[in-house]
């Protein structure tokens, strides 16, 4: 049994959210540069150029890459041979988020009650997902999620008889309805299977996967490529100006499901789909 102080978790969470909000993941940065190189629309090419300049400015000035520094989503893969000491894990996560957003001068966007709408002042509480895995280490992923893209999420409970065409059409139609609202070019996370809520979690987890890595199952990898091509045919383009690149990547995560259903969820990330992971 390995003991890990929750204070170590707090410090790690704090650093991860500052880094995630200040520096774009290399896979997303690379895809943005590729998009700028191949975009034929002058308006979208200029928009992509501005986005890339913004990325450089954030690094040079040491400021967040986007004014919407997101709701704090935390994924933790906890080795079953780990014992946390010194307090409650959730409290440590929220303390780390609080310190990150206050000390990192990041916008606090969380309201304590969804109807009363009073800001909590430190971007807490975080949304925390935990999974027990083998080993004696902990993988922590910080995924700040802005709501321009989050608000464009969609979920459909298909009949089991639904075809790949039905799934593709659902995703493409959802992207068309979203238009410029999620700040394209987007990363499209898709969850297929599980049940109602788990398909949505799969879609969100898909967004923290390296966007250069395809699903290991050929059918899903082919579906990722097909959806990406169809979405880019919509012509929405960067920031909605009408161009070649509406999506940077499509990531699909799947899970077994019930014989009577086929849940499909869509979660979009904007052109700054932020995430940062570390093992402790």
Beta strands, then each sheet from edge to edge (+ up, - down):
strand 1: 2-5
strand 2: 71-79
strand 3: 82-85
strand 4: 127-133
strand 5: 138-145
strand 6: 154-158
strand 7: 186-194
strand 8: 247-257
strand 9: 262-269
strand 10: 276-279
sheet 1: 1+ 3+
sheet 2: 4+ 2+ 5- 10+
sheet 3: 6+ 9- 7+ 8+
end
